[in-house]
């Protein structure tokens, strides 16, 4: 758990929106309604995400004392994902299809039958295994208006931000040079100067490199 031990590497996201006066009671209520629901074999989705208690991904009872620490809201962002090996799924599906054909006394399956058999086999394999569980820590400093999310990966950050907005009613803005500058405050002159900036690449394109080498070689030969 990076927030509690290990390397303190995180992304910062700015909170954009108003927080209600009764946020403590309201936030705990909405968190408990949208707490992580473990992924089960009968679910149609391949993965699911939600919040859990910081430091304990299997503790899903989000009570006041487990969420708030002074002026911080601390949570774990948990994702359950099925990881059935494709080769195993194909092998078991072929066996199930062959058994079905022998039972029906037929030589071919319809497309619908193939899909139904594959879904049935997939559910059976899921019942014999458990989802892969991944947890990323999150700490929201209410005074600073900053969320520290202990991952730089784009997908979990987007998933977490979407759920965060649904629960807390505020948006998360990733820290970047402009968002940081805007947060600190820019006057009209600085805003105008910023608008004229253009992105600059610190590396030449690969297409330019061979031409440079060819010219150099020609010059040496001359």
Secondary structure, 3 states (H helix, E strand, C coil): CCCCCCCCCCEEEEEECCCCCCHHHHHHHHHHHCECCCCCCCCCCCEEEEEEECCECCCCCCCHHHHEECCEEEEEEEEEECCCCHHHHHHHHHHHHHHHHHHHCCCCCCHHHHHHHHHHHHHHHHHCCCCEEEEEEEEEECCCCEEEECCCCHHHHHHHHHHHHHHHCCEEEECCHHHHHHHHCCCHHHHHHHHCCCCCCCCCCHHHHHHHHHHHHHHHHC
